[in-house]
Amino acid sequence: MPENAGQMQVSGKFQKGQSGNPKGKIKGTKNRATIAAEQLLQDLDNICRKLVEESLSGNMQAIKLVLDRVMPSRRDRVIDVQLPKLKTQMMQ
């Protein structure tokens, strides 16, 4: 067991109410996920062209991807069904 186990621990190295980074994050700083998404969007045009080329050459997976994006599967319409009220008999 450590020597100071069960004793009051020394507080952090910063004074109460004072941040370790008083200026905070610089405005306009982007998250890593945002940066990665922006890079993919820059390449999106080339990716789409290649996908269309593959689909035109007969690649079935590419054809399915293109068709799913251009003409997604149709959802069924809502069906309104009127059901009679249920009557139950109480057993005594």
N, CA, C and O atoms as a GROMACS GRO file, in nm:
protein
  368
    1MET      N    1   0.083  -0.119   0.000
    1MET     CA    2   0.000   0.000   0.000
    1MET      C    3   0.087   0.125   0.000
    1MET      O    4   0.192   0.128   0.065
    2PRO      N    5   0.045   0.228  -0.073
    2PRO     CA    6   0.124   0.352  -0.073
    2PRO      C    7   0.127   0.414   0.067
    2PRO      O    8   0.039   0.392   0.150
    3GLU      N    9   0.230   0.492   0.087
    3GLU     CA   10   0.249   0.554   0.219
    3GLU      C   11   0.135   0.649   0.256
    3GLU      O   12   0.098   0.658   0.372
    4ASN      N   13   0.080   0.720   0.157
    4ASN     CA   14  -0.022   0.822   0.186
    4ASN      C   15  -0.164   0.768   0.170
    4ASN      O   16  -0.259   0.846   0.159
    5ALA      N   17  -0.180   0.635   0.167
    5ALA     CA   18  -0.314   0.576   0.151
    5ALA      C   19  -0.400   0.611   0.271
    5ALA      O   20  -0.356   0.598   0.386
    6GLY      N   21  -0.520   0.655   0.246
    6GLY     CA   22  -0.614   0.690   0.352
    6GLY      C   23  -0.594   0.831   0.405
    6GLY      O   24  -0.673   0.877   0.488
    7GLN      N   25  -0.491   0.901   0.360
    7GLN     CA   26  -0.467   1.038   0.406
    7GLN      C   27  -0.521   1.136   0.303
    7GLN      O   28  -0.547   1.100   0.188
    8MET      N   29  -0.538   1.260   0.345
    8MET     CA   30  -0.587   1.364   0.257
    8MET      C   31  -0.484   1.386   0.146
    8MET      O   32  -0.367   1.411   0.174
    9GLN      N   33  -0.528   1.378   0.022
    9GLN     CA   34  -0.439   1.396  -0.091
    9GLN      C   35  -0.417   1.545  -0.116
    9GLN      O   36  -0.506   1.626  -0.092
   10VAL      N   37  -0.300   1.580  -0.165
   10VAL     CA   38  -0.268   1.719  -0.197
   10VAL      C   39  -0.348   1.756  -0.321
   10VAL      O   40  -0.355   1.679  -0.417
   11SER      N   41  -0.408   1.875  -0.319
   11SER     CA   42  -0.487   1.918  -0.433
   11SER      C   43  -0.399   1.934  -0.556
   11SER      O   44  -0.276   1.928  -0.546
   12GLY      N   45  -0.462   1.956  -0.671
   12GLY     CA   46  -0.388   1.969  -0.797
   12GLY      C   47  -0.288   2.082  -0.796
   12GLY      O   48  -0.278   2.157  -0.698
   13LYS      N   49  -0.215   2.095  -0.904
   13LYS     CA   50  -0.111   2.197  -0.910
   13LYS      C   51  -0.164   2.336  -0.944
   13LYS      O   52  -0.089   2.433  -0.940
   14PHE      N   53  -0.293   2.346  -0.978
   14PHE     CA   54  -0.351   2.476  -1.009
   14PHE      C   55  -0.434   2.525  -0.891
   14PHE      O   56  -0.492   2.447  -0.817
   15GLN      N   57  -0.437   2.653  -0.876
   15GLN     CA   58  -0.517   2.711  -0.769
   15GLN      C   59  -0.665   2.700  -0.804
   15GLN      O   60  -0.702   2.695  -0.922
   16LYS      N   61  -0.748   2.697  -0.702
   16LYS     CA   62  -0.891   2.684  -0.722
   16LYS      C   63  -0.943   2.803  -0.804
   16LYS      O   64  -0.914   2.918  -0.773
   17GLY      N   65  -1.020   2.771  -0.909
   17GLY     CA   66  -1.076   2.875  -0.995
   17GLY      C   67  -0.983   2.921  -1.105
   17GLY      O   68  -1.020   3.008  -1.184
   18GLN      N   69  -0.862   2.865  -1.113
   18GLN     CA   70  -0.767   2.905  -1.216
   18GLN      C   71  -0.742   2.787  -1.309
   18GLN      O   72  -0.703   2.680  -1.264
   19SER      N   73  -0.764   2.806  -1.437
   19SER     CA   74  -0.750   2.701  -1.536
   19SER      C   75  -0.604   2.680  -1.571
   19SER      O   76  -0.521   2.769  -1.556
   20GLY      N   77  -0.574   2.560  -1.617
   20GLY     CA   78  -0.440   2.531  -1.666
   20GLY      C   79  -0.417   2.588  -1.804
   20GLY      O   80  -0.303   2.599  -1.849
   21ASN      N   81  -0.525   2.623  -1.872
   21ASN     CA   82  -0.517   2.682  -2.006
   21ASN      C   83  -0.612   2.801  -2.010
   21ASN      O   84  -0.721   2.790  -2.065
   22PRO      N   85  -0.572   2.915  -1.953
   22PRO     CA   86  -0.664   3.027  -1.940
   22PRO      C   87  -0.717   3.083  -2.072
   22PRO      O   88  -0.830   3.132  -2.077
   23LYS      N   89  -0.639   3.077  -2.177
   23LYS     CA   90  -0.686   3.130  -2.306
   23LYS      C   91  -0.781   3.032  -2.374
   23LYS      O   92  -0.860   3.073  -2.458
   24GLY      N   93  -0.774   2.905  -2.341
   24GLY     CA   94  -0.862   2.804  -2.399
   24GLY      C   95  -0.822   2.768  -2.540
   24GLY      O   96  -0.714   2.804  -2.588
   25LYS      N   97  -0.911   2.698  -2.606
   25LYS     CA   98  -0.888   2.654  -2.743
   25LYS      C   99  -0.898   2.773  -2.837
   25LYS      O  100  -0.984   2.859  -2.818
   26ILE      N  101  -0.813   2.779  -2.935
   26ILE     CA  102  -0.813   2.887  -3.033
   26ILE      C  103  -0.941   2.880  -3.115
   26ILE      O  104  -0.982   2.771  -3.156
   27LYS      N  105  -1.006   2.995  -3.139
   27LYS     CA  106  -1.129   2.996  -3.217
   27LYS      C  107  -1.099   2.949  -3.358
   27LYS      O  108  -0.997   2.984  -3.418
   28GLY      N  109  -1.190   2.867  -3.410
   28GLY     CA  110  -1.174   2.816  -3.546
   28GLY      C  111  -1.098   2.686  -3.553
   28GLY      O  112  -1.082   2.630  -3.662
   29THR      N  113  -1.051   2.635  -3.440
   29THR     CA  114  -0.981   2.507  -3.439
   29THR      C  115  -1.080   2.397  -3.473
   29THR      O  116  -1.190   2.394  -3.419
   30LYS      N  117  -1.041   2.308  -3.563
   30LYS     CA  118  -1.132   2.202  -3.608
   30LYS      C  119  -1.102   2.070  -3.540
   30LYS      O  120  -0.987   2.039  -3.508
   31ASN      N  121  -1.206   1.994  -3.519
   31ASN     CA  122  -1.197   1.860  -3.463
   31ASN      C  123  -1.130   1.768  -3.566
   31ASN      O  124  -1.139   1.792  -3.686
   32ARG      N  125  -1.062   1.663  -3.518
   32ARG     CA  126  -0.996   1.570  -3.610
   32ARG      C  127  -1.096   1.504  -3.704
   32ARG      O  128  -1.065   1.484  -3.822
   33ALA      N  129  -1.214   1.472  -3.655
   33ALA     CA  130  -1.316   1.408  -3.739
   33ALA      C  131  -1.361   1.504  -3.849
   33ALA      O  132  -1.386   1.461  -3.962
   34THR      N  133  -1.373   1.632  -3.817
   34THR     CA  134  -1.413   1.732  -3.916
   34THR      C  135  -1.308   1.745  -4.025
   34THR      O  136  -1.341   1.755  -4.143
   35ILE      N  137  -1.183   1.745  -3.986
   35ILE     CA  138  -1.073   1.755  -4.083
   35ILE      C  139  -1.074   1.634  -4.176
   35ILE      O  140  -1.056   1.649  -4.296
   36ALA      N  141  -1.094   1.514  -4.120
   36ALA     CA  142  -1.097   1.392  -4.201
   36ALA      C  143  -1.215   1.395  -4.298
   36ALA      O  144  -1.201   1.354  -4.414
   37ALA      N  145  -1.331   1.442  -4.252
   37ALA     CA  146  -1.449   1.450  -4.338
   37ALA      C  147  -1.428   1.548  -4.452
   37ALA      O  148  -1.469   1.522  -4.565
   38GLU      N  149  -1.363   1.661  -4.424
   38GLU     CA  150  -1.336   1.760  -4.529
   38GLU      C  151  -1.242   1.703  -4.634
   38GLU      O  152  -1.258   1.732  -4.753
   39GLN      N  153  -1.144   1.625  -4.592
   39GLN     CA  154  -1.052   1.564  -4.688
   39GLN      C  155  -1.125   1.464  -4.778
   39GLN      O  156  -1.098   1.457  -4.898
   40LEU      N  157  -1.218   1.388  -4.719
   40LEU     CA  158  -1.295   1.293  -4.800
   40LEU      C  159  -1.384   1.367  -4.899
   40LEU      O  160  -1.400   1.322  -5.013
   41LEU      N  161  -1.442   1.479  -4.857
   41LEU     CA  162  -1.528   1.554  -4.947
   41LEU      C  163  -1.451   1.611  -5.066
   41LEU      O  164  -1.506   1.624  -5.175
   42GLN      N  165  -1.324   1.644  -5.045
   42GLN     CA  166  -1.241   1.693  -5.156
   42GLN      C  167  -1.221   1.584  -5.261
   42GLN      O  168  -1.213   1.612  -5.380
   43ASP      N  169  -1.214   1.459  -5.214
   43ASP     CA  170  -1.193   1.346  -5.306
   43ASP      C  171  -1.323   1.286  -5.355
   43ASP      O  172  -1.322   1.194  -5.436
   44LEU      N  173  -1.436   1.336  -5.308
   44LEU     CA  174  -1.566   1.278  -5.340
   44LEU      C  175  -1.594   1.278  -5.490
   44LEU      O  176  -1.650   1.181  -5.541
   45ASP      N  177  -1.558   1.382  -5.559
   45ASP     CA  178  -1.582   1.390  -5.703
   45ASP      C  179  -1.510   1.277  -5.775
   45ASP      O  180  -1.569   1.209  -5.860
   46ASN      N  181  -1.383   1.256  -5.741
   46ASN     CA  182  -1.307   1.148  -5.804
   46ASN      C  183  -1.364   1.010  -5.769
   46ASN      O  184  -1.368   0.921  -5.853
   47ILE      N  185  -1.407   0.995  -5.644
   47ILE     CA  186  -1.464   0.868  -5.600
   47ILE      C  187  -1.593   0.838  -5.678
   47ILE      O  188  -1.615   0.726  -5.723
   48CYS      N  189  -1.676   0.939  -5.694
   48CYS     CA  190  -1.802   0.920  -5.768
   48CYS      C  191  -1.777   0.887  -5.914
   48CYS      O  192  -1.844   0.801  -5.970
   49ARG      N  193  -1.681   0.954  -5.975
   49ARG     CA  194  -1.647   0.924  -6.116
   49ARG      C  195  -1.601   0.780  -6.131
   49ARG      O  196  -1.642   0.710  -6.224
   50LYS      N  197  -1.515   0.736  -6.040
   50LYS     CA  198  -1.463   0.599  -6.046
   50LYS      C  199  -1.576   0.498  -6.025
   50LYS      O  200  -1.580   0.394  -6.092
   51LEU      N  201  -1.667   0.527  -5.934
   51LEU     CA  202  -1.779   0.438  -5.907
   51LEU      C  203  -1.869   0.424  -6.030
   51LEU      O  204  -1.913   0.314  -6.063
   52VAL      N  205  -1.896   0.536  -6.097
   52VAL     CA  206  -1.978   0.532  -6.219
   52VAL      C  207  -1.906   0.455  -6.328
   52VAL      O  208  -1.968   0.376  -6.400
   53GLU      N  209  -1.775   0.475  -6.343
   53GLU     CA  210  -1.697   0.400  -6.442
   53GLU      C  211  -1.705   0.250  -6.416
   53GLU      O  212  -1.723   0.171  -6.508
   54GLU      N  213  -1.690   0.212  -6.289
   54GLU     CA  214  -1.696   0.070  -6.252
   54GLU      C  215  -1.834   0.012  -6.282
   54GLU      O  216  -1.845  -0.100  -6.331
   55SER      N  217  -1.938   0.089  -6.253
   55SER     CA  218  -2.073   0.039  -6.277
   55SER      C  219  -2.100   0.023  -6.426
   55SER      O  220  -2.166  -0.072  -6.469
   56LEU      N  221  -2.048   0.117  -6.507
   56LEU     CA  222  -2.066   0.107  -6.652
   56LEU      C  223  -1.989  -0.010  -6.712
   56LEU      O  224  -2.027  -0.062  -6.816
   57SER      N  225  -1.880  -0.050  -6.646
   57SER     CA  226  -1.802  -0.164  -6.697
   57SER      C  227  -1.860  -0.298  -6.651
   57SER      O  228  -1.809  -0.404  -6.688
   58GLY      N  229  -1.966  -0.293  -6.568
   58GLY     CA  230  -2.034  -0.417  -6.531
   58GLY      C  231  -2.011  -0.465  -6.389
   58GLY      O  232  -2.056  -0.574  -6.354
   59ASN      N  233  -1.945  -0.388  -6.307
   59ASN     CA  234  -1.922  -0.427  -6.167
   59ASN      C  235  -2.057  -0.419  -6.094
   59ASN      O  236  -2.112  -0.311  -6.074
   60MET      N  237  -2.109  -0.536  -6.054
   60MET     CA  238  -2.242  -0.543  -5.996
   60MET      C  239  -2.253  -0.468  -5.863
   60MET      O  240  -2.356  -0.406  -5.835
   61GLN      N  241  -2.150  -0.473  -5.781
   61GLN     CA  242  -2.155  -0.401  -5.654
   61GLN      C  243  -2.159  -0.250  -5.677
   61GLN      O  244  -2.231  -0.178  -5.607
   62ALA      N  245  -2.083  -0.203  -5.773
   62ALA     CA  246  -2.084  -0.060  -5.805
   62ALA      C  247  -2.220  -0.019  -5.860
   62ALA      O  248  -2.270   0.088  -5.828
   63ILE      N  249  -2.279  -0.105  -5.943
   63ILE     CA  250  -2.412  -0.075  -5.998
   63ILE      C  251  -2.513  -0.062  -5.884
   63ILE      O  252  -2.593   0.031  -5.882
   64LYS      N  253  -2.507  -0.156  -5.789
   64LYS     CA  254  -2.600  -0.153  -5.676
   64LYS      C  255  -2.581  -0.025  -5.594
   64LYS      O  256  -2.679   0.037  -5.555
   65LEU      N  257  -2.456   0.014  -5.568
   65LEU     CA  258  -2.430   0.136  -5.493
   65LEU      C  259  -2.487   0.259  -5.562
   65LEU      O  260  -2.550   0.344  -5.499
   66VAL      N  261  -2.464   0.268  -5.693
   66VAL     CA  262  -2.512   0.384  -5.768
   66VAL      C  263  -2.664   0.388  -5.766
   66VAL      O  264  -2.724   0.493  -5.740
   67LEU      N  265  -2.728   0.274  -5.794
   67LEU     CA  266  -2.874   0.271  -5.797
   67LEU      C  267  -2.935   0.298  -5.661
   67LEU      O  268  -3.038   0.364  -5.652
   68ASP      N  269  -2.875   0.248  -5.554
   68ASP     CA  270  -2.927   0.273  -5.420
   68ASP      C  271  -2.922   0.421  -5.385
   68ASP      O  272  -3.007   0.469  -5.310
   69ARG      N  273  -2.825   0.493  -5.438
   69ARG     CA  274  -2.814   0.636  -5.408
   69ARG      C  275  -2.904   0.720  -5.498
   69ARG      O  276  -2.964   0.818  -5.453
   70VAL      N  277  -2.913   0.681  -5.625
   70VAL     CA  278  -2.992   0.758  -5.721
   70VAL      C  279  -3.141   0.732  -5.702
   70VAL      O  280  -3.221   0.825  -5.704
   71MET      N  281  -3.177   0.604  -5.684
   71MET     CA  282  -3.317   0.567  -5.673
   71MET      C  283  -3.332   0.470  -5.555
   71MET      O  284  -3.337   0.349  -5.575
   72PRO      N  285  -3.339   0.523  -5.432
   72PRO     CA  286  -3.347   0.435  -5.315
   72PRO      C  287  -3.476   0.353  -5.315
   72PRO      O  288  -3.574   0.391  -5.379
   73SER      N  289  -3.474   0.242  -5.244
   73SER     CA  290  -3.591   0.155  -5.240
   73SER      C  291  -3.709   0.230  -5.178
   73SER      O  292  -3.694   0.308  -5.084
   74ARG      N  293  -3.825   0.204  -5.235
   74ARG     CA  294  -3.945   0.277  -5.194
   74ARG      C  295  -3.999   0.220  -5.064
   74ARG      O  296  -4.004   0.098  -5.045
   75ARG      N  297  -4.039   0.307  -4.976
   75ARG     CA  298  -4.100   0.264  -4.851
   75ARG      C  299  -4.247   0.237  -4.875
   75ARG      O  300  -4.311   0.301  -4.959
   76ASP      N  301  -4.299   0.142  -4.801
   76ASP     CA  302  -4.440   0.110  -4.814
   76ASP      C  303  -4.527   0.222  -4.758
   76ASP      O  304  -4.485   0.297  -4.669
   77ARG      N  305  -4.646   0.232  -4.812
   77ARG     CA  306  -4.740   0.332  -4.762
   77ARG      C  307  -4.800   0.283  -4.631
   77ARG      O  308  -4.805   0.163  -4.604
   78VAL      N  309  -4.845   0.376  -4.552
   78VAL     CA  310  -4.909   0.344  -4.425
   78VAL      C  311  -5.047   0.287  -4.454
   78VAL      O  312  -5.124   0.345  -4.532
   79ILE      N  313  -5.079   0.175  -4.392
   79ILE     CA  314  -5.209   0.112  -4.410
   79ILE      C  315  -5.290   0.132  -4.284
   79ILE      O  316  -5.244   0.101  -4.174
   80ASP      N  317  -5.411   0.184  -4.300
   80ASP     CA  318  -5.499   0.207  -4.185
   80ASP      C  319  -5.594   0.089  -4.174
   80ASP      O  320  -5.676   0.066  -4.263
   81VAL      N  321  -5.584   0.014  -4.067
   81VAL     CA  322  -5.666  -0.105  -4.046
   81VAL      C  323  -5.756  -0.080  -3.926
   81VAL      O  324  -5.708  -0.047  -3.818
   82GLN      N  325  -5.886  -0.097  -3.944
   82GLN     CA  326  -5.981  -0.082  -3.835
   82GLN      C  327  -6.006  -0.220  -3.774
   82GLN      O  328  -6.055  -0.310  -3.842
   83LEU      N  329  -5.974  -0.236  -3.647
   83LEU     CA  330  -5.996  -0.362  -3.578
   83LEU      C  331  -6.113  -0.347  -3.481
   83LEU      O  332  -6.130  -0.241  -3.421
   84PRO      N  333  -6.192  -0.452  -3.465
   84PRO     CA  334  -6.303  -0.444  -3.371
   84PRO      C  335  -6.251  -0.446  -3.228
   84PRO      O  336  -6.141  -0.495  -3.202
   85LYS      N  337  -6.330  -0.392  -3.134
   85LYS     CA  338  -6.290  -0.394  -2.995
   85LYS      C  339  -6.295  -0.537  -2.945
   85LYS      O  340  -6.383  -0.614  -2.983
   86LEU      N  341  -6.202  -0.572  -2.860
   86LEU     CA  342  -6.198  -0.705  -2.802
   86LEU      C  343  -6.285  -0.708  -2.678
   86LEU      O  344  -6.281  -0.617  -2.595
   87LYS      N  345  -6.364  -0.812  -2.666
   87LYS     CA  346  -6.447  -0.829  -2.547
   87LYS      C  347  -6.400  -0.956  -2.477
   87LYS      O  348  -6.391  -1.063  -2.539
   88THR      N  349  -6.372  -0.944  -2.352
   88THR     CA  350  -6.327  -1.060  -2.275
   88THR      C  351  -6.426  -1.088  -2.164
   88THR      O  352  -6.494  -0.998  -2.114
   89GLN      N  353  -6.432  -1.213  -2.125
   89GLN     CA  354  -6.517  -1.250  -2.013
   89GLN      C  355  -6.429  -1.271  -1.892
   89GLN      O  356  -6.325  -1.337  -1.899
   90MET      N  357  -6.472  -1.215  -1.783
   90MET     CA  358  -6.396  -1.229  -1.658
   90MET      C  359  -6.434  -1.363  -1.594
   90MET      O  360  -6.552  -1.396  -1.582
   91MET      N  361  -6.336  -1.436  -1.555
   91MET     CA  362  -6.362  -1.562  -1.484
   91MET      C  363  -6.378  -1.534  -1.336
   91MET      O  364  -6.302  -1.457  -1.278
   92GLN      N  365  -6.475  -1.596  -1.274
   92GLN     CA  366  -6.498  -1.574  -1.132
   92GLN      C  367  -6.459  -1.692  -1.050
   92GLN      O  368  -6.472  -1.689  -0.928
   0.00000   0.00000   0.00000
